[in-house]
Amino acid sequence: MIEDLPARYHEYLERFASQVGKHDVGAFAKFSGKLIKKLSFEEFTPAFLEYQELSDQYFESIERGDTINDVVLRVLRDKAASLVLAPPGL
């Protein structure tokens, strides 16, 4: 799936401002019980793509009926928090 990464980054900045607060890029803040860094576009891009891949694999595993390890859930939740996202379906 091809993503419009600049649009996704803009959405991230809006989520960050509304849910975490106004902070400079590179600043740290608390979100969902975790200390997260406000990412630059260059940092956001690989983090978002990694989250998308992990999320896709997670849902494919569920559809197959695989057993999901707690470590996988924790990694997915941590990645979602760093992007100021609620992990879907978790």
TAMOWO-V135060 format. One record per helix or strand. SS is the DSSP state (a for helix, b for strand). FROM is the first residue (numbers start at 1). LEN is the number of residues. If there is no record, write none. Layout:
BEGIN
SS;FROM;LEN, SS;FROM;LEN
END
This chain:
BEGIN
a;5;16, b;28;4, b;34;4, a;41;24, a;70;13
END
